[in-house]
Amino acid sequence: METYVEQFKQQVMMKLAGHDTQSLQETAEQLASQSTTDATMIWQAYEQVKNELVG
């Protein structure tokens, strides 16, 4: 169940270097659409990372 979240986090870390929040959201949407069961966890991870990036 953590595979999607871990995959998302790995992609997030790569995107953070470029502060690319737009494709960060697109990544979250893609992963969430691939796994409805993990969608909530994916969006929570996205929000957490986005807050850390913007904050």
N, C-alpha and C positions, 0 to 999 in steps of 0.2 A: 504494500500500500504506500510505502514511502518513496517508491521509485519515481513517481511523477513529481513529488515535492523536491526530491534530491536533484532530479533532472532540471527542474525549474530553477533551483538555487544555483546550480552550476551555470546555467545560461544567464541568470541574474548577475552573477559575479563578473562575467565577461562584459555584460552591458553596462555595469556600473562604471567601468573605466571611462566610457564615453558619455555617461549621464544620459543614456538613451531611454527615457521613461516611456516614450511612445511604443517602441518595439518591445519594451518590457511588458506593457499591458497586452500587446498582441500575443506575446509568448504565453502569458497567463490565460488568455482566451483560448489559444490553441490547445494547451494542455488540459484546460478545464473541459473543453468540448470532447477531448479524447477519452476522458474518464470522469463520468458524472459523479461517481462515488467519492472521488478525491477533489472534486471541484471546490468544495468549501475550504479544504486545507490549502489548496493552491492559491485561492484568493486571499486567504489569511496570510500566507507567505508573501504574496505580492504586496498587500497593504503594509506589512511589517517592513519589507525592504524599501518600499516607496517612502514610507515615513522616515526611515533611517537616511535615505538618500536626500530627501527634501529637507528634513530636520537638520 
